[in-house]
Amino acid sequence: MLFLEGVPLFYLELAIGQKMSLGSIGAWTAISPYLGGVGLASVVTSLYLCLYYNIINAWSFWYLFHSFQSVLPWAECPINSNRTGPTEECEKATPTQYFFYRETLNIAPSIEENGGIHGGQALCLLLAWVITYLFIVRGVKSTGKVVYFTATFPYAVLLIYLVRGITLHGAINGVKFMFTPNMEHLADPNTWINAATQIFFSLGLGFGSLIAFASYNHYNNNFERQAIVVSLINSGTSIFASIVTFSIYGFKATVNYESCLERTRVLLLNTFNIAEDNINIDNVFEWIEKLNTTYPEQFAKLNNKLEECDLETELSSAVEGAGLAFIVYSEAIKNMPLPQLWSVLYFLMLLMLGMGSMLGNVTAIITPLRDFKVMSHMSSELFNGLVCVFCLLLGLGFTTTSGNYWFTIFNDYGATFSLLFIVLIEVITVSYIYGLKRFEKDIEDMLGHRPNWYWKIMWSITSPLLLIFLFIIYIVKYINGGTPTYQAWNKELGTSVVTEYPVFGQLFIGLLLVSSISCVPLTALYVFCKKRKLGNHEKREHTVSTVSA
């Protein structure tokens, strides 16, 4: 997906931005007035991303502030109100899950129940937006300086984590699991949709941020080299970060697996008359087989108590998104020596990555809107501040007790579908409406040479066909998927349960899917009607002037 979609479309967006020296709306309107909606769709998608993305930074602040304690609050369960033992919900779940779902989110049982704003989260979100504003207050000049730190600091932390990660017990199990191909998953079209979406998110394709940043470049800047180098470094970093992640994930899975074996060992020792030294975690399975054969009746009574200990199951029960960042990692951190140090380092890194992403997201909104005459008269400080305040006020909805469910809706449906649509329209527009030969000439004018055959084949054939295929697969998957579902937290069970979205949730999902992509046809229709009205007006004026003559 990197070579078939990522690099060619990264190159294309940089070329468009540098040639037009405008934000996404202005750039596509310059190509054709009917295509201004493509830029508008990018702005709407970036707005959706801004609304929910900064709540992740708010969670990072929350965890960072809680890391400066002698015992990490997610390392053990809190005592119940009677002070007779751990809280029941925490006992049924795990301390890390309890801290995330109850202490951090104070989550409601479903999206239909709402218990007001979480004060701590609201303050953390305010802090995240204040820092975002300070980073972008002077526009691209201040953003450029900030990125030097937000982009390099995570590399230093990842390197420290890599050294620590690969030395952890069982880390190699996670790395092996990462690099072992799963043919069943590779045969699933959803894997390829996820891969394409990951590349779009990772490189910033379709959001308008690349066009916005490229619009500030010098006209003869070598964006071709930048497109190749940045794309390769970006995906190389993803693989590097994955090795770090899976080494820590392997450690966590191995600890859980060995804890399961230890519980089984203790159960066998308590049930059968065996010397303690005879059973260890390495020969538990041999003893299970031996005891089952020797004492079948006595062993049958243990069936309900025996756990299924399997390392492969522990490794394959992977989580993603917030679950990986805030539950799995924090669980691994609490088992490390000096967990407070590793926690502070990790959540600082997460903040730098999150804030770095927010700079691109906000720039993708601000730059195209500044191209409008009404907005261009405002000072950068005032306009940028208004955008941040607007996003903060709407984002407060994610700090409510049902906010995490709305976060999931935005995360699942706010960008994936619209990004596929936007980049498809972009590549078709450049190749077949603006014209590939004309685009080649523009590139030659900026770089001094025309793009080679690889770029031309990607833009005209491979990328659009692959995008059409993924777009159709996404629609078919959505239609055949039945009623959309989400993971609702059940405190009685101490786990998440699959729940169907209520009618209002389904309607909101439909609105999210349609709202951004509808910008394209609606803008084209508006321009068509405006031109037609203008044409009729000119025709009437011409008729009146002829009669007068």
N, C-alpha and C positions, 0 to 999 in steps of 0.2 A: 504493500500500500504506500510505503514511503516513496518508492521509485515510480510507481504507476500513477499515483495521485499527488502525494505530498510535494516532492521537489518541483514537478512541472507547474502546479498551481501556485506554489510559493513564488516561483519565478514570474508567473503571469501577473500576480497581484502587485509585486514590487515594480514591475515594468509599467503597469497601469498608473500606479500612484506617482512614480517618478516622472512619467510623461505628462500627466495632466496637472501635477502639483496641486491637487485638490483632495478633499476627503472623499469617502465612498459615494455619498449622494451626488456631489458635484462631478466626480470622475465619470460615473456611469451616465449622468445626464449629458455630459459633454460628448460621450460616444453616441448617444441617442436620447432625446428627451423622453422617449417612451420607456427608457430603462432606468430612470431615476429611482423607481421602486426597488431595484436590486440593492442600491445603497441604503434605502430606507429600511428594507428587510434586515440588512446587516446591523443597522443601528438598533432596531427593535430587539433582535437576538442578543446583541451586546448588553442592552438594557436589562433583559431578563437575567443574563449571566451576572451582571453587577448586583442585582437585587439579592440573589441568593448566595453568591460566591463569598461576599464579605462576612457572612455568618460563620463560615469555616474559620476565617481569621479571628472572629470573636471567640469561637470555641478554643482556638489555639492560645489566645490570651488567657482565657479561663484556666486552661490546663497549666500554662506557664506560671501564672500567679500561685497556683496550688502546688507547684513543684518545690517551693521553698519551705518545706516542712520536714521535721525529723523523720516522720513516717509518711510516705506518699498516701494520700487519702483513698486511692484506688487499690492499695496493696492489701487492705483488710476490710471486713464488713464493719459498719458502725454498730454500736450497742443499741438495742431496742429501748423504748420508753420505760419499760419496767426494770431495765438494767439486769435482765436475767439471761441474756444471750444476744447473738447477732440479730439484726433486723431480718424478718421472715423473707421479704422480697429479695434481699441480698443473698441469703442462704440458698434460695432456690435458683438464683442466677449465679453470677460470679461477682467479686468485688469490682472488677473493671467495668462489667456491664452495668452494675448498679450505679457506679459513679457517673457513667455517661448518660444513661437513660433517666435516672432519678435526680442526681445532684446537678448535672449539667443542663439537662433538658426539662426536668420535672414533667416528663411526657404524659400526655393524656392516653386513655385506653384506645381511642380511635380519633379519626379526623373530625368526627361529628361533635366531639366534646371539646370545649375550650375553657380554660381556667384563667385567662388573663396573661399579662406579660411577665416574664421572668426578669426581675430587676437586675440581677447580676449579669445576665446575658445582654440585656438592653444597654447597660453601661459599657460592656466589652465591645458591643457593636458600634456604639458611639465613638469609642476610642479608635476602633479600626477605621472608621470613616474620617475622623479628624486627622489621623496619620496619612490616609490616602490623599486627603485634601492638601496637606503640607507637602506631599511628594509631587503633586501636579499643579500646585498653586501658580507657578509661572509658565505653565504649558510644557512644551517639549524640552525647553532648556533645563528646567529643574528635573524633569523625568529622566533625561539622559544621564545626569550625574548620579541620581539615586540608583539606577539600574546597575551601575558598576559594582555597588555593594550587594544589592539584592540578588544579583546573578552569580557573584563569586563566592559569597559566604556559604551557601548550601554545598558547594563543592568541597570546601574545607571540612564541613561537618560530615558529609557523606564519606570522605576519605577516612576520617577518624572512626566513623561507624563501620566502615569496611574492615579496617584492621581489627576492631573489636568483634564485629559480626563473625568473621571467618574463624576466629579463635574460640567461639562459643561451642559448647558441647552440642553435637547434632546439627551444626550449621550446614555441613556437607550434604545432609539429607534434603534440605530445602533447595540448595543449588542444583543438585541432581534432578529434583522434581521439576525445577524451572526449565531446565534444558532438555527434558525428556518429552518428545512430541506426543501429543494425544490425537491420534488419527480421527477419533470419533468427533472431537471438537473441530478439527480442521475441515471435516466434511460438512459441518453445520454453517449455513450462510450467515447466521447471526454473528459468528466469530469474525467474519470478514467485514460485516457492518460495524462491529465494535472496533475492529482494527482501523477502519477508515475514519470513524468518529474520533478515535484516540489521536490519529495523525492530524485531523482538522483542529482539535482542541490544542494539541501540543504545539503545532506550528502557528496556530491562530488564523487558520484559513476560514474565509467566509464571514468573519466578524467585522471586517473593515479596518482592523487595527494595522494590518500590514500596509494597506493602501494609505492610511493616515500617516504612519511613520515614514513611508517612502516618499510621501508628498513633500517632505522637508529636505530630501536629498538634493545634491547638486545634479544638474541635468545630465552630466557625463559620468556620474558615479557608476562603478562597475558592480551593478546589482546581480549580474549572472554569477560571478564568483561568490558573492555574499549568499545567494540562494542555495548554492551547492554546499558551501562550508557550514552555514548555519543549520541547514536541514540535517546534515550528517552529524554535527556536534550534538544537535538536539536529540536525535534518536540514539546516538551513542551514550548520551547522558541517561536516557531512559533505561537502556540495558544495564548500565553501571548501577543506577539506583535500584533496579530490579534485583541485581545480585546481592546488594546490601539488604534489601527487603526480604528476599527469600532465605538468606542466611539466618536472619533473625527469626523469620517464620519457621525455619527448620529447627532452630533451637527451641522455640515455643512448642512445636508439635512433638519434638523428642521428649521434652519435659513432661508434657501431658501424657504421652504414650508410656513413659517409664513410671509415672505416678499411677497410671491405671494398672500396670503390671505389679507394682508394689502393693496396691490395694488387694489385688487378686492373690498375691503371695500370702498376705496377712490372713485373708479369708480361709485359704487352704490350711494354714498353720493352726488357726483357731478351730477348724472343723475336724481335721484329721490328726492323729497322733504321730507327728513327724518332727524330727529334730530341726531346730531353726536354721542351722548351718546348711542343711541339705538343699533347701530351696532358695534360689536367688532369681533376680529378674531375667537372667539369661536362660534359665531352664524351666521357667514357669509353664510353658506350653507342653514340655515333655511330661512334667508332673501331672498336668491336667489330663493328658491322654492316659497316663499310667493309672491314676486314681479312678478315672472313669471306667477303666477295664477291670480293676481290682475290686472296687467298691461301688458298683453301678447304682444300687438302691440309695446309699447314703449320698452319692454324688448327684443323683437326680433331684434331691431336695435343694441343691445349690443353684439350680438353673435360673431361678428368678433373681438371685443375688450376683451371679457371675456377670462381669462386664465384658463386652467384646473389645479387646485391646488390639488396635490395628494402626500402625504408623501411616500406612497409605491413606487410610480414612481421615486421620488427623491432618495430613498434608493437603488432601483434596477438598477438605471443608473450608476452602479459602473464602475470604470475604473481600469486599471492595469498598471504595469510597470512604465515608466517615467511619465505617466499622473497622477498616484496616488501619486508618490513621489514628483513631482515638481509642479503640478497644484492643486490637491485636498488638499494636506497638507498645501501648502502655502496660499490657500484660507481660510482654517480653522484658520491658524496662525494669519492672518491679523485681524480676528475678536476677538482675545483674548486680554486681558489686557497685557501690556508690550510685544507687538508682536516681538520686536527686540530680546529680551531675548530668547523667545521660538524658534525663527528662528535660532539663533546661536546654541542653544542646539540641535535642530533637525538636522541641516546640518552637525554639528560636528559628531553626531551619525551616520549619513548616510555615512560620510567619513570613520569613523572607521570600519564600516561594509564592505564598499567597498574595503578599503585597506586590511582588513583581508582576504577577498575573493581573492584579487589579489595575496597575498602571496602564497596561495595554487595553484592558476592557473599557476603562473610563475614557482613554484617548480615542477609542473607536466611536464613542458617543459624541465627545466634545468637538473633535476636528471637523466632521461633516456638518454639524449644526452651526459651527462658526462661519461656514461658507454662506449661510443665509444673511442677507443685509440686516435684518432685525437684530440678530445676535452679534454681528460683527462690531456694532457700536459699543457693546458692553466691554468693560475691562476683563482681562483673563481671570483675575482674582474673584470678581463678582460672579461671572458666568460659571466658572468651575465650582465655586461655592454653592451656587443654586442647584447645580446638577447633583452634587454630593448630598445636600440636604434633602432633595427630592427622593433620592435612592435610599437614604437613611430612614426617612419616614415610612416609605413603603416596606422597607426591609424589617421594620419592627414586628411585622406580622410573623416573621420566622422565629421570634423570641417568645411567642406564646406557647402554651402547653401542647397545642396541636401543630405548632410551627414546623416541627421536623417532618411531618407528613406532607405539608405544603412544600417544604424544601425538596423532598423526594419527587414530587410532581414536577417541579421546575427542573430538577436535575435529570429526570428521565425523559421529559417531553418538551422542555423549553428550547433546546438547541439542536438535538440530533437530526430531527426531520428537516428543520429549516436550513441547517448547514448543508445537508445533502442537496437540497433544492437550490440554495443560493450559489454554491460552487458549480452546479450543473448549468445554471443559467449563465454564469460568468464565462465558463469555457465555451459554451455554444455561441454566446454573444461575440466573443473575441474571434473565434474561428470562422463563424458563418455570417455574422451580421456586420461587425466592424471589418472583417476580412483578414485572413491570415497573411496575405501578401502585404497589406497595409500595415499590419502589426509588425511584420518582419522589418519593414522599412523604418518604422519608428524606433525599433531596437537598434538597427544599423546606425541611425541618426544619433542615438545616445551612446552606443558602445563602439561604433566603428566597424562592426562586423554583424552579419546576420546569424540568427540561431541555427544550429546544425539540425540534422535529420531527426535526432532523438526527440528534441523539443517539439518539432512539427508533427511527428507521428503521435506523440502523447496528447497534444492539444486538439488535434483534428479527429483522431480515431479512438485511441485506447482510453483516455480519461473520460470522455463523454459517454462511451458505451458502458464502461464499468460503473460509472455513476448512475446511469439509467437503470442498470441491472440492480444495483444496491437500493435505489429509490423504490423500484417495483417490489423487491423483496421486503422492504420495510413496510410498505402499504399492505401487502398480502399478510405479513406477520401480524400487523395491528388488527386487520379485519378478522383473521382466523383465531386470534388470541382470546376472543370472548371478552368478558367484562374485565377491565384493567384491575389489577390487585396491588396491594402494598403490604408491607410488614408492620403490623400493629403490635405494640408492646403489651404483653399480658403479665401484670405484676403477680397475679396468683400463681402462674406457671413459672415465672421468672425467665421467660423467653419470648421471642417474636412469633406471631402467628399470621399466616397469610389471610388477608381480609379483602373483600371486594370494595372498591370505591363506591360511595353513595352516588345518587343521580347528579347532585350538584358538583361532585368531584369529577365525574365523567364529562359533564358539560364544560367544566373549566379546562380539562385536558384538551377537549376538542377546540376550545377557544385559543389555547396556547399554540396548538398545532397550526391553526388557520391564520391567526393574527399576523404572524410575521410574513408568511408566504403570500398572503392576500395583498400585501403592499405592492407586489409586482403588477398583477393585473389591474388593481384599482388605480394605481398611478398612471399606467398606460391608458386606461379608460378616461381618466381626468384630463390628460394631455390631449387625447383625441377629441373629446367634447369641447375643450377650450379652443383648439385649433379650428374645429368646425364652426363654433360660435363666432370666432374672430373672422373666419372666411365669409360667413353669412353677413357679418357686419360690414366688411369691406365691400362685398357684392352690393349691399343696399346703398352704401355711400357712393359707389360707382354709378349705380342706377340713378340716384338723386342728382348727381353732378351732370350726368348725360342729359337728363330732362331739363335741368336749369340752362344748360348750354343751348 
